């Protein structure tokens, strides 16, 4: 019976928690569900959406063979991974569209994963990983030499206070290079798992909805971001050569790769959030059409399964890149505060100069990257969570049969129990509140000066 089971997001059902009961009772009152058996026959007609106003005018492009699940209340046991690599490759448009960024990461040695037919893998002994290790060792020599000069310059007596700030900032920017093996490569298996989740999801999406999951302009966006990442890296580093005293052309050689890596990580986050948003929009479109047809209860089980897979992919993205983006946000956070404090402090003491302009460039660059990360995560969370929930709440349940009403309720319970969020392995949630934290800390950074003095 429906009233005694709930979906816990892992494909299993058990006793409903007290808060889940209250949630279903509330949604039942909102939808005004009619459980009278004698009216069931009259309710077998297309659903009526409230307040949609022809928002879903597109038609699926192609039809797939009918997909039937052995056990409609199980999401995992009866759904073994697809073994046909060619079939997976045929429907993996996400890989095709983001291939440029994957190749760039391999060339830069940031994430040495490999792609075979329909499968993404990571191995410590693979040629890609060995190349990344050799490249990292060669770059480490340059980074260490530049870092030692920075440290020596920092401890010279009699230097102005602003130069201490500059040296601290540039030393902070060098740290991602040393953390790369621990933060990125050690999670290579989780990254490969995330990529494979996308590969299998697109095939299941096609089998259930009969339409191909597409990502408008994603390939063009990906190629553009790859080029833009290196352009921004060169502009930022060269600008410091002209604006900061003591920043020699030799020092710039240690920063091009690091700044480009930070830019590419930001581009990777943008691409993944955009793709998840596109998948959520396509799923909502097909769900709307499914509810307008008769016998939609069985289809709702499949669509709920697809939505749960999408929510789990968001969680896996945060898990796979938890160390990398945790390090990323921390460095951006600290650098922005120090650069902002140094710039405003020097302006108040000595007036505006090119030195302060260089600090503003660094602070604006770091703040811009943080804004993109937090804003894109917030948009994706809203599309998969709140906006998808609103579409279900717009369903006129008085126009569907009782079983469909219950499946809509179960769908809402699934969204309630599996909130789509980007969590860095449970340590932090990426959303716009991070921007508020950085802003408040920059405003209060004047207290740091009192402590130092």
C-alpha positions as CSV (number, residue, x, y, z in Angstrom):
1,X,0.0,0.0,0.0
2,X,1.1,3.5,-0.7
3,X,0.6,5.0,2.7
4,X,3.2,2.7,4.4
5,X,6.2,3.1,2.1
6,X,8.5,5.9,1.1
7,X,11.4,6.5,-1.3
8,X,14.6,7.0,0.5
9,X,16.6,7.9,-2.7
10,X,18.5,4.7,-2.8
11,X,15.8,2.6,-4.5
12,X,14.5,1.0,-1.3
13,X,11.3,1.5,0.6
14,X,10.6,1.3,4.3
15,X,8.6,2.8,7.1
16,X,7.7,6.5,6.6
17,X,9.2,8.9,9.1
18,X,6.9,11.1,11.1
19,X,8.0,14.2,9.2
20,X,7.4,12.4,5.9
21,X,3.8,11.6,7.0
22,X,3.1,15.2,7.8
23,X,4.7,16.3,4.5
24,X,2.4,13.9,2.5
25,X,-0.7,15.0,4.5
26,X,0.2,18.6,3.6
27,X,0.6,17.9,-0.1
28,X,-2.6,15.9,0.0
29,X,-4.5,18.9,1.3
30,X,-2.9,21.1,-1.3
31,X,-3.8,18.8,-4.2
32,X,-7.3,18.0,-2.8
33,X,-6.9,14.3,-3.7
34,X,-10.0,12.3,-4.2
35,X,-9.7,8.7,-3.2
36,X,-13.3,7.6,-3.9
37,X,-13.2,4.4,-6.0
38,X,-16.4,5.1,-7.8
39,X,-14.9,8.2,-9.4
40,X,-11.8,6.5,-10.6
41,X,-13.1,5.8,-14.1
42,X,-14.1,9.4,-14.6
43,X,-10.7,10.6,-13.7
44,X,-8.9,8.6,-16.5
45,X,-8.3,11.6,-18.7
46,X,-5.4,13.9,-19.5
47,X,-4.0,16.0,-16.7
48,X,-4.6,19.7,-16.6
49,X,-1.6,21.9,-15.6
50,X,-2.4,25.0,-13.7
51,X,-0.6,28.2,-14.8
52,X,1.6,26.7,-17.5
53,X,0.4,28.8,-20.4
54,X,1.9,26.7,-23.2
55,X,5.4,26.6,-21.7
56,X,6.0,23.2,-23.1
57,X,5.4,23.5,-26.8
58,X,8.3,21.4,-28.0
59,X,7.8,17.8,-29.2
60,X,10.3,14.9,-28.7
61,X,12.5,14.5,-31.7
62,X,12.5,10.7,-31.9
63,X,10.9,7.7,-30.3
64,X,12.7,4.8,-28.6
65,X,11.5,1.3,-28.0
66,X,9.2,0.9,-25.1
67,X,11.2,0.6,-21.8
68,X,9.7,-1.7,-19.2
69,X,11.1,-2.2,-15.7
70,X,10.7,-5.6,-14.0
71,X,10.0,-4.0,-10.6
72,X,8.5,-0.6,-10.9
73,X,9.3,0.2,-7.2
74,X,13.1,-0.5,-7.5
75,X,15.6,1.8,-9.1
76,X,18.8,-0.2,-8.9
77,X,18.3,-4.0,-8.5
78,X,16.6,-4.5,-11.8
79,X,18.6,-1.9,-13.7
80,X,22.1,-3.4,-14.3
81,X,24.7,-1.1,-16.1
82,X,24.5,-1.2,-19.9
83,X,27.4,-3.3,-21.2
84,X,27.2,-2.3,-24.9
85,X,29.9,0.4,-25.2
86,X,28.9,1.4,-28.7
87,X,25.3,2.0,-27.6
88,X,26.5,4.1,-24.7
89,X,28.9,6.0,-26.9
90,X,26.1,6.7,-29.4
91,X,24.0,8.5,-26.9
92,X,26.7,10.2,-24.9
93,X,26.3,13.7,-26.2
94,X,27.6,15.1,-23.0
95,X,31.0,13.6,-23.6
96,X,31.1,14.8,-27.2
97,X,30.2,18.3,-26.2
98,X,32.7,18.6,-23.3
99,X,35.5,16.6,-25.0
100,X,37.6,19.8,-25.6
101,X,37.8,20.5,-21.8
102,X,38.6,16.9,-21.0
103,X,41.5,16.9,-23.5
104,X,42.8,20.2,-22.2
105,X,42.8,18.8,-18.6
106,X,44.8,15.8,-19.9
107,X,47.3,18.1,-21.7
108,X,47.7,20.3,-18.5
109,X,47.9,17.2,-16.3
110,X,45.1,18.4,-14.1
111,X,42.8,15.3,-14.3
112,X,44.4,12.3,-16.1
113,X,41.3,10.3,-16.8
114,X,41.0,8.2,-20.0
115,X,38.1,7.5,-22.3
116,X,37.5,4.2,-24.0
117,X,34.4,3.2,-25.9
118,X,31.5,4.2,-23.7
119,X,33.5,4.2,-20.5
120,X,35.7,6.6,-18.6
121,X,38.5,5.2,-16.4
122,X,41.4,6.3,-14.2
123,X,44.5,4.3,-13.5
124,X,47.7,5.3,-11.8
125,X,49.8,3.4,-14.3
126,X,48.1,4.7,-17.4
127,X,50.1,6.7,-20.0
128,X,47.9,9.7,-19.2
129,X,48.7,9.6,-15.5
130,X,52.4,9.0,-16.0
131,X,52.5,12.0,-18.4
132,X,50.7,14.2,-15.8
133,X,53.2,13.1,-13.1
134,X,56.2,14.0,-15.3
135,X,54.7,17.4,-16.2
136,X,54.0,18.1,-12.6
137,X,57.5,17.3,-11.5
138,X,58.9,19.6,-14.2
139,X,56.6,22.5,-13.2
140,X,57.4,21.9,-9.6
141,X,61.1,22.9,-10.2
142,X,60.0,26.2,-11.6
143,X,57.4,26.8,-8.9
144,X,59.8,26.0,-6.1
145,X,62.5,28.3,-7.4
146,X,60.1,31.2,-7.8
147,X,58.5,30.4,-4.4
148,X,61.9,30.5,-2.7
149,X,62.7,33.9,-4.2
150,X,59.3,35.1,-2.9
151,X,60.0,33.8,0.6
152,X,63.4,35.4,0.6
153,X,62.0,38.7,-0.5
154,X,59.3,38.5,2.2
155,X,61.7,38.3,5.1
156,X,64.0,41.1,4.0
157,X,63.9,43.8,6.6
158,X,62.7,47.3,6.0
159,X,60.2,46.5,3.3
160,X,57.0,48.5,3.0
161,X,53.9,46.9,4.4
162,X,52.2,46.6,1.0
163,X,55.1,44.5,-0.4
164,X,54.5,42.0,2.4
165,X,50.9,41.7,1.2
166,X,52.0,41.2,-2.4
167,X,54.4,38.4,-1.5
168,X,51.8,36.6,0.7
169,X,49.2,36.8,-2.2
170,X,51.6,35.3,-4.7
171,X,52.7,32.6,-2.4
172,X,49.0,31.7,-1.8
173,X,48.5,31.4,-5.6
174,X,51.4,28.9,-5.8
175,X,49.8,26.5,-3.3
176,X,47.3,24.8,-5.8
177,X,50.2,23.3,-7.7
178,X,51.5,21.4,-4.7
179,X,48.0,20.3,-3.7
180,X,47.1,19.0,-7.2
181,X,48.1,15.3,-6.7
182,X,46.3,15.0,-3.4
183,X,43.2,17.1,-4.3
184,X,42.7,16.0,-7.9
185,X,44.5,12.7,-8.8
186,X,43.5,10.9,-5.6
187,X,39.9,11.4,-6.6
188,X,40.3,10.2,-10.2
189,X,38.1,7.1,-9.6
190,X,35.3,9.3,-8.3
191,X,35.6,11.6,-11.3
192,X,35.5,8.6,-13.7
193,X,32.4,7.4,-11.8
194,X,30.7,10.8,-12.3
195,X,31.5,10.7,-16.0
196,X,30.1,7.2,-16.3
197,X,26.9,8.2,-14.5
198,X,26.3,10.8,-17.2
199,X,27.0,8.2,-19.9
200,X,24.4,5.7,-18.5
201,X,21.9,8.4,-17.6
202,X,21.6,9.7,-21.2
203,X,20.8,6.2,-22.5
204,X,18.2,5.6,-19.7
205,X,16.7,9.0,-20.5
206,X,16.4,8.0,-24.1
207,X,14.7,4.7,-23.3
208,X,12.2,6.2,-20.9
209,X,11.3,9.5,-22.6
210,X,11.9,8.5,-26.3
211,X,13.8,11.7,-26.9
212,X,17.5,12.5,-27.0
213,X,19.0,14.6,-24.2
214,X,20.7,17.5,-25.8
215,X,22.6,20.5,-24.5
216,X,22.1,23.7,-26.6
217,X,25.4,25.4,-27.5
218,X,27.4,23.4,-24.9
219,X,30.1,22.4,-27.3
220,X,30.7,25.9,-28.5
221,X,30.6,27.2,-24.9
222,X,33.2,24.5,-23.9
223,X,35.6,25.3,-26.7
224,X,35.3,29.1,-26.0
225,X,35.9,28.6,-22.3
226,X,39.0,26.5,-23.0
227,X,40.5,29.4,-25.0
228,X,39.3,32.0,-22.6
229,X,40.9,30.3,-19.7
230,X,44.4,30.7,-21.1
231,X,43.7,34.2,-22.4
232,X,42.6,35.3,-18.9
233,X,45.6,33.6,-17.4
234,X,48.1,35.4,-19.6
235,X,46.3,38.8,-19.1
236,X,46.2,38.5,-15.3
237,X,49.9,37.4,-15.0
238,X,51.3,39.9,-17.5
239,X,49.3,42.7,-15.8
240,X,51.1,41.9,-12.5
241,X,54.4,42.1,-14.3
242,X,53.7,45.7,-15.3
243,X,51.8,46.8,-12.1
244,X,53.9,45.2,-9.3
245,X,57.5,46.1,-8.5
246,X,59.7,43.0,-8.1
247,X,57.5,40.8,-10.2
248,X,59.9,39.8,-13.0
249,X,59.2,38.1,-16.2
250,X,60.9,35.0,-14.8
251,X,58.3,34.9,-12.0
252,X,55.5,34.9,-14.5
253,X,56.5,31.5,-15.8
254,X,55.4,29.9,-12.5
255,X,51.9,31.4,-12.6
256,X,50.6,30.8,-16.2
257,X,49.7,27.1,-15.6
258,X,48.3,27.7,-12.1
259,X,46.0,30.6,-13.1
260,X,44.9,28.7,-16.3
261,X,44.1,25.6,-14.1
262,X,41.9,27.8,-11.8
263,X,40.2,29.2,-14.9
264,X,39.6,25.7,-16.3
265,X,38.2,24.5,-13.0
266,X,35.7,27.4,-13.1
267,X,34.8,26.5,-16.7
268,X,34.3,22.9,-15.7
269,X,31.9,23.8,-12.9
270,X,30.0,26.1,-15.3
271,X,29.7,23.4,-17.9
272,X,28.5,20.7,-15.5
273,X,25.9,23.0,-13.9
274,X,24.7,24.1,-17.3
275,X,24.4,20.5,-18.5
276,X,22.4,19.5,-15.3
277,X,20.1,22.4,-15.8
278,X,19.5,21.3,-19.4
279,X,18.8,17.8,-18.3
280,X,16.3,19.0,-15.7
281,X,14.5,21.2,-18.3
282,X,14.3,18.3,-20.8
283,X,13.0,15.9,-18.1
284,X,10.3,18.4,-17.0
285,X,9.2,18.9,-20.6
286,X,8.8,15.1,-21.1
287,X,7.1,14.7,-17.7
288,X,4.5,17.3,-18.7
289,X,3.7,15.4,-21.8
290,X,3.6,12.1,-20.0
291,X,1.0,13.5,-17.5
292,X,-1.2,14.7,-20.3
293,X,-1.6,11.1,-21.5
294,X,-3.7,8.3,-19.9
295,X,-2.0,5.7,-17.8
296,X,0.7,8.1,-16.6
297,X,1.1,6.5,-13.2
298,X,3.6,3.9,-14.5
299,X,5.5,6.5,-16.4
300,X,5.8,8.7,-13.2
301,X,7.8,5.9,-11.6
302,X,10.3,6.0,-14.4
303,X,10.5,9.8,-14.4
304,X,11.0,9.8,-10.6
305,X,13.9,7.4,-11.2
306,X,15.4,9.7,-13.7
307,X,15.1,12.7,-11.4
308,X,16.7,10.8,-8.5
309,X,19.6,9.9,-10.8
310,X,20.0,13.6,-11.7
311,X,20.0,14.5,-8.0
312,X,22.6,11.8,-7.3
313,X,24.8,13.1,-10.1
314,X,24.8,16.5,-8.5
315,X,25.9,14.9,-5.2
316,X,28.5,12.9,-7.0
317,X,29.9,16.0,-8.7
318,X,30.5,17.5,-5.3
319,X,32.0,14.3,-4.0
320,X,34.3,13.8,-7.0
321,X,35.7,17.3,-6.9
322,X,35.4,18.0,-3.2
323,X,39.1,18.4,-2.4
324,X,39.7,20.3,-5.6
325,X,36.9,22.8,-5.2
326,X,37.4,23.0,-1.5
327,X,41.0,24.1,-2.1
328,X,39.8,26.3,-4.9
329,X,37.2,28.2,-2.8
330,X,39.5,28.5,0.2
331,X,42.3,30.1,-1.9
332,X,40.0,32.4,-3.7
333,X,38.5,33.4,-0.3
334,X,41.8,34.1,1.4
335,X,43.4,35.9,-1.6
336,X,40.3,38.1,-2.1
337,X,40.4,39.2,1.6
338,X,44.1,39.8,1.7
339,X,44.1,41.7,-1.7
340,X,41.1,43.8,-0.7
341,X,42.6,44.6,2.7
342,X,46.0,45.5,1.2
343,X,44.5,47.7,-1.5
344,X,42.2,49.7,0.8
345,X,44.8,50.0,3.5
346,X,47.4,51.5,1.1
347,X,44.9,53.9,-0.5
348,X,43.9,55.2,3.0
349,X,47.6,55.6,4.0
350,X,49.3,56.7,0.8
351,X,46.7,57.3,-1.9
352,X,46.0,55.4,-5.1
353,X,48.8,54.0,-7.2
354,X,49.5,51.3,-9.8
355,X,50.3,48.9,-6.9
356,X,46.8,49.2,-5.6
357,X,45.5,48.7,-9.1
358,X,47.3,45.4,-9.3
359,X,45.7,44.3,-6.0
360,X,42.3,45.3,-7.3
361,X,42.9,43.2,-10.4
362,X,43.7,40.1,-8.2
363,X,40.8,40.7,-5.9
364,X,38.4,41.2,-8.8
365,X,39.7,38.1,-10.6
366,X,39.2,35.9,-7.5
367,X,35.8,37.4,-6.7
368,X,34.7,36.8,-10.2
369,X,35.6,33.1,-10.1
370,X,33.9,32.7,-6.7
371,X,30.8,34.4,-8.1
372,X,30.6,32.1,-11.1
373,X,31.0,29.0,-8.9
374,X,28.4,30.0,-6.4
375,X,25.9,31.5,-8.9
376,X,26.0,28.5,-11.3
377,X,25.5,26.1,-8.4
378,X,22.6,28.1,-7.2
379,X,21.0,28.2,-10.7
380,X,21.3,24.4,-11.1
381,X,20.0,23.7,-7.6
382,X,17.0,25.9,-8.3
383,X,16.2,24.3,-11.7
384,X,16.5,20.7,-10.4
385,X,14.8,21.4,-7.1
386,X,12.4,24.3,-6.7
387,X,11.4,24.8,-10.3
388,X,10.8,21.1,-10.9
389,X,8.8,20.9,-7.7
390,X,6.7,23.9,-8.8
391,X,5.9,22.1,-12.1
392,X,4.5,19.1,-10.1
393,X,2.5,21.5,-7.8
394,X,0.9,22.9,-10.9
395,X,-0.6,19.6,-11.8
396,X,-4.4,19.6,-11.3
397,X,-4.8,16.3,-9.4
398,X,-8.5,16.4,-9.7
399,X,-8.1,15.6,-13.4
400,X,-6.1,12.3,-13.0
401,X,-6.7,8.9,-11.5
402,X,-5.9,8.0,-7.9
403,X,-2.8,6.0,-8.7
404,X,-1.3,9.0,-10.6
405,X,-2.2,11.3,-7.7
406,X,-0.2,9.0,-5.4
407,X,2.7,8.8,-7.7
408,X,2.8,12.6,-7.9
409,X,2.9,12.7,-4.1
410,X,5.7,10.1,-4.1
411,X,7.6,12.3,-6.5
412,X,7.3,15.3,-4.2
413,X,8.4,13.1,-1.3
414,X,11.5,12.1,-3.2
415,X,12.4,15.7,-3.9
416,X,11.8,16.5,-0.2
417,X,14.0,13.6,1.0
418,X,16.7,14.1,-1.7
419,X,17.3,17.8,-2.0
420,X,19.5,18.6,-5.1
421,X,22.5,20.4,-3.6
422,X,26.2,20.7,-4.4
423,X,27.9,19.5,-1.2
424,X,31.7,19.2,-1.1
425,X,31.6,15.7,0.5
426,X,29.6,17.1,3.4
427,X,32.1,19.8,4.4
428,X,30.4,22.7,2.7
429,X,27.5,23.6,0.4
430,X,28.2,25.7,-2.6
431,X,25.6,28.4,-3.0
432,X,25.3,32.2,-2.9
433,X,25.7,32.4,0.8
434,X,29.5,31.9,0.2
435,X,29.5,35.2,-1.6
436,X,27.8,36.9,1.3
437,X,30.5,35.5,3.6
438,X,33.3,36.8,1.4
439,X,31.7,40.2,1.1
440,X,31.2,40.6,4.9
441,X,34.8,39.5,5.6
442,X,36.2,42.1,3.1
443,X,34.1,44.8,4.8
444,X,35.4,43.7,8.2
445,X,39.0,43.3,7.0
446,X,39.9,46.6,8.6
447,X,40.0,44.8,11.9
448,X,42.8,42.7,10.5
449,X,44.9,45.8,10.2
450,X,44.4,46.6,13.9
451,X,45.4,43.1,14.9
452,X,48.6,43.2,12.8
453,X,49.6,46.7,14.1
